[in-house]
Amino acid sequence: MIRSERAADGAYRIVTLDRPEARNALTLDGLDALEAAVVDADEPVVLLRGAGSAFCAGADLDVVESLDDPAAFAGHGQRVAEAIETAETVVVAGVDGAARGGGVELALACDIRVATPDATFAESGAAFGLFGAWGGTARLPRIVGEGAALDIALSARVVDSEEARELGLVSRVVDDPSAVARAVAENDPDALAAVKRLVRAGARGAETEADEREAFARLHGIHFGE
């Protein structure tokens, strides 16, 4: 269900949601495998992508319908999304094809989101009497703003790649997401990790100017110190 491999040039890791017959929908085991693939990556950059014609359809509906403990299932997905967000490696979501529900939420947890022209996004949970509970109600408004988040989640409508870019849901529309991962991986890995950590902390109101000074001084010592 999850395929993990080093890119041909060795610069970054490719983690593929590899269940194309189910549009890469995720089970509990798939979520665990995804978390391990990202957290255990030795490379400074991970490209997250989907096999076949979809990025990720979200949670497997057969699993959702048979849940004995829905709160635990939501918590499971939240933990994986948090692991992606806080991983030391930079995670690039390369969305090609449909991202739905939990697929959108996993992309939201990534550090960089890019889409191909064929990418589409929808928080479709409301159409099924649910909503995005893998951190989507927190991350979506933080990224696109409250008004746009409510529009997307309450309407369950499909957003195409250009609108996603205009909203800030993705930063770019590209033909080849791997080129983005490769370009990021050309930079210094210590600097990448520091920038990710500081920006993430700042978004939560936890990063201070002292943290920034200390991180800058540490990097300076690594690369320019005697």
C-alpha positions as a Python dict, from the first residue, in 0.01 Angstrom:
ca = {
    (1, 'M'): (0, 0, 0),
    (2, 'I'): (293, 235, 69),
    (3, 'R'): (602, 222, -150),
    (4, 'S'): (919, 396, -37),
    (5, 'E'): (1227, 433, -256),
    (6, 'R'): (1521, 663, -305),
    (7, 'A'): (1508, 880, -617),
    (8, 'A'): (1738, 773, -898),
    (9, 'D'): (1979, 1058, -824),
    (10, 'G'): (1975, 976, -451),
    (11, 'A'): (1884, 1332, -353),
    (12, 'Y'): (1540, 1268, -205),
    (13, 'R'): (1300, 990, -110),
    (14, 'I'): (980, 909, -296),
    (15, 'V'): (690, 782, -85),
    (16, 'T'): (404, 658, -300),
    (17, 'L'): (51, 581, -188),
    (18, 'D'): (29, 265, -394),
    (19, 'R'): (-327, 138, -399),
    (20, 'P'): (-449, 269, -734),
    (21, 'E'): (-746, 30, -757),
    (22, 'A'): (-893, 211, -453),
    (23, 'R'): (-770, 558, -556),
    (24, 'N'): (-504, 519, -285),
    (25, 'A'): (-757, 520, 0),
    (26, 'L'): (-592, 455, 335),
    (27, 'T'): (-659, 191, 598),
    (28, 'L'): (-514, 192, 949),
    (29, 'D'): (-221, -20, 833),
    (30, 'G'): (-166, 217, 541),
    (31, 'L'): (-157, 516, 776),
    (32, 'D'): (101, 343, 994),
    (33, 'A'): (315, 254, 693),
    (34, 'L'): (295, 611, 565),
    (35, 'E'): (406, 749, 901),
    (36, 'A'): (701, 511, 916),
    (37, 'A'): (809, 586, 559),
    (38, 'V'): (823, 960, 625),
    (39, 'V'): (965, 958, 977),
    (40, 'D'): (1232, 699, 899),
    (41, 'A'): (1353, 869, 580),
    (42, 'D'): (1727, 940, 580),
    (43, 'E'): (1704, 1190, 296),
    (44, 'P'): (1644, 1562, 368),
    (45, 'V'): (1341, 1573, 136),
    (46, 'V'): (1048, 1337, 81),
    (47, 'L'): (815, 1357, -216),
    (48, 'L'): (468, 1224, -129),
    (49, 'R'): (264, 1117, -430),
    (50, 'G'): (-12, 880, -536),
    (51, 'A'): (0, 594, -784),
    (52, 'G'): (-234, 589, -1080),
    (53, 'S'): (-491, 857, -1154),
    (54, 'A'): (-545, 987, -798),
    (55, 'F'): (-335, 1135, -522),
    (56, 'C'): (-544, 998, -235),
    (57, 'A'): (-917, 943, -184),
    (58, 'G'): (-876, 973, 192),
    (59, 'A'): (-988, 709, 438),
    (60, 'D'): (-1108, 375, 306),
    (61, 'L'): (-1488, 399, 326),
    (62, 'D'): (-1526, 28, 404),
    (63, 'V'): (-1310, 87, 710),
    (64, 'V'): (-1502, 401, 807),
    (65, 'E'): (-1840, 227, 784),
    (66, 'S'): (-1729, -56, 1014),
    (67, 'L'): (-1557, 150, 1284),
    (68, 'D'): (-1606, 43, 1645),
    (69, 'D'): (-1424, 350, 1778),
    (70, 'P'): (-1458, 648, 1542),
    (71, 'A'): (-1275, 882, 1780),
    (72, 'A'): (-973, 651, 1786),
    (73, 'F'): (-973, 635, 1407),
    (74, 'A'): (-977, 1014, 1384),
    (75, 'G'): (-695, 1027, 1636),
    (76, 'H'): (-497, 777, 1431),
    (77, 'G'): (-512, 999, 1124),
    (78, 'Q'): (-434, 1308, 1329),
    (79, 'R'): (-123, 1142, 1468),
    (80, 'V'): (5, 1056, 1120),
    (81, 'A'): (-62, 1407, 991),
    (82, 'E'): (120, 1550, 1292),
    (83, 'A'): (412, 1315, 1229),
    (84, 'I'): (438, 1444, 871),
    (85, 'E'): (419, 1805, 987),
    (86, 'T'): (686, 1764, 1255),
    (87, 'A'): (922, 1526, 1073),
    (88, 'E'): (1279, 1652, 1041),
    (89, 'T'): (1269, 1594, 667),
    (90, 'V'): (1097, 1840, 434),
    (91, 'V'): (784, 1677, 288),
    (92, 'V'): (663, 1786, -56),
    (93, 'A'): (312, 1683, -156),
    (94, 'G'): (301, 1632, -531),
    (95, 'V'): (-73, 1619, -600),
    (96, 'D'): (-162, 1471, -937),
    (97, 'G'): (-526, 1373, -984),
    (98, 'A'): (-789, 1371, -712),
    (99, 'A'): (-722, 1453, -348),
    (100, 'R'): (-1031, 1397, -138),
    (101, 'G'): (-1103, 1419, 235),
    (102, 'G'): (-813, 1266, 421),
    (103, 'G'): (-600, 1300, 110),
    (104, 'V'): (-639, 1676, 131),
    (105, 'E'): (-561, 1665, 501),
    (106, 'L'): (-240, 1470, 449),
    (107, 'A'): (-137, 1723, 185),
    (108, 'L'): (-214, 2006, 429),
    (109, 'A'): (30, 1852, 677),
    (110, 'C'): (313, 1862, 419),
    (111, 'D'): (560, 2151, 409),
    (112, 'I'): (525, 2227, 39),
    (113, 'R'): (220, 2148, -172),
    (114, 'V'): (237, 2157, -550),
    (115, 'A'): (-23, 2039, -799),
    (116, 'T'): (-21, 1927, -1157),
    (117, 'P'): (-280, 2076, -1396),
    (118, 'D'): (-487, 1757, -1348),
    (119, 'A'): (-506, 1788, -969),
    (120, 'T'): (-837, 1849, -793),
    (121, 'F'): (-919, 1892, -425),
    (122, 'A'): (-1235, 1842, -219),
    (123, 'E'): (-1316, 1818, 149),
    (124, 'S'): (-1612, 1598, 68),
    (125, 'G'): (-1696, 1469, 415),
    (126, 'A'): (-2010, 1681, 458),
    (127, 'A'): (-2167, 1500, 162),
    (128, 'F'): (-2137, 1175, 361),
    (129, 'G'): (-2247, 1320, 694),
    (130, 'L'): (-1891, 1359, 823),
    (131, 'F'): (-1604, 1607, 800),
    (132, 'G'): (-1226, 1608, 776),
    (133, 'A'): (-1108, 1492, 1119),
    (134, 'W'): (-740, 1430, 1048),
    (135, 'G'): (-660, 1787, 1147),
    (136, 'G'): (-840, 1942, 851),
    (137, 'T'): (-1060, 2181, 1047),
    (138, 'A'): (-745, 2333, 1199),
    (139, 'R'): (-500, 2329, 908),
    (140, 'L'): (-732, 2430, 624),
    (141, 'P'): (-830, 2772, 771),
    (142, 'R'): (-472, 2831, 880),
    (143, 'I'): (-357, 2786, 520),
    (144, 'V'): (-638, 2935, 309),
    (145, 'G'): (-820, 3154, 562),
    (146, 'E'): (-1143, 3097, 750),
    (147, 'G'): (-1379, 3210, 475),
    (148, 'A'): (-1228, 2993, 204),
    (149, 'A'): (-1201, 2698, 443),
    (150, 'L'): (-1569, 2718, 532),
    (151, 'D'): (-1662, 2749, 165),
    (152, 'I'): (-1460, 2441, 71),
    (153, 'A'): (-1567, 2225, 366),
    (154, 'L'): (-1934, 2321, 381),
    (155, 'S'): (-1998, 2303, 7),
    (156, 'A'): (-1792, 1984, -46),
    (157, 'R'): (-1719, 2127, -391),
    (158, 'V'): (-1426, 2035, -612),
    (159, 'V'): (-1143, 2287, -640),
    (160, 'D'): (-922, 2267, -948),
    (161, 'S'): (-547, 2324, -948),
    (162, 'E'): (-559, 2690, -1054),
    (163, 'E'): (-810, 2785, -786),
    (164, 'A'): (-606, 2586, -534),
    (165, 'R'): (-305, 2799, -625),
    (166, 'E'): (-504, 3122, -600),
    (167, 'L'): (-629, 3022, -254),
    (168, 'G'): (-282, 2923, -134),
    (169, 'L'): (-382, 2560, -93),
    (170, 'V'): (-85, 2483, -320),
    (171, 'S'): (209, 2711, -389),
    (172, 'R'): (256, 2620, -756),
    (173, 'V'): (104, 2432, -1048),
    (174, 'V'): (377, 2228, -1216),
    (175, 'D'): (401, 1952, -1472),
    (176, 'D'): (647, 1748, -1267),
    (177, 'P'): (635, 1760, -884),
    (178, 'S'): (959, 1562, -865),
    (179, 'A'): (1142, 1864, -1008),
    (180, 'V'): (1032, 2063, -703),
    (181, 'A'): (1154, 1796, -461),
    (182, 'R'): (1484, 1775, -649),
    (183, 'A'): (1534, 2154, -639),
    (184, 'V'): (1466, 2169, -264),
    (185, 'A'): (1702, 1878, -204),
    (186, 'E'): (1986, 2071, -369),
    (187, 'N'): (1995, 2301, -66),
    (188, 'D'): (2182, 2242, 259),
    (189, 'P'): (2000, 1981, 472),
    (190, 'D'): (2080, 2151, 803),
    (191, 'A'): (1938, 2479, 673),
    (192, 'L'): (1628, 2301, 543),
    (193, 'A'): (1562, 2141, 881),
    (194, 'A'): (1616, 2470, 1065),
    (195, 'V'): (1387, 2670, 838),
    (196, 'K'): (1113, 2409, 863),
    (197, 'R'): (1137, 2395, 1241),
    (198, 'L'): (1139, 2772, 1287),
    (199, 'V'): (857, 2845, 1043),
    (200, 'R'): (641, 2569, 1189),
    (201, 'A'): (706, 2696, 1542),
    (202, 'G'): (635, 3054, 1436),
    (203, 'A'): (302, 2954, 1286),
    (204, 'R'): (205, 2817, 1627),
    (205, 'G'): (332, 3127, 1805),
    (206, 'A'): (614, 2931, 1968),
    (207, 'E'): (918, 3055, 1777),
    (208, 'T'): (1105, 3354, 1919),
    (209, 'E'): (1372, 3586, 1784),
    (210, 'A'): (1615, 3418, 2024),
    (211, 'D'): (1541, 3081, 1866),
    (212, 'E'): (1611, 3230, 1525),
    (213, 'R'): (1939, 3385, 1641),
    (214, 'E'): (2057, 3062, 1798),
    (215, 'A'): (1971, 2854, 1491),
    (216, 'F'): (2150, 3102, 1263),
    (217, 'A'): (2459, 3098, 1483),
    (218, 'R'): (2463, 2718, 1491),
    (219, 'L'): (2443, 2694, 1111),
    (220, 'H'): (2713, 2959, 1076),
    (221, 'G'): (2938, 2758, 1304),
    (222, 'I'): (2879, 2440, 1102),
    (223, 'H'): (2958, 2597, 765),
    (224, 'F'): (3188, 2892, 835),
    (225, 'G'): (3337, 2829, 1178),
    (226, 'E'): (3694, 2724, 1231),
}
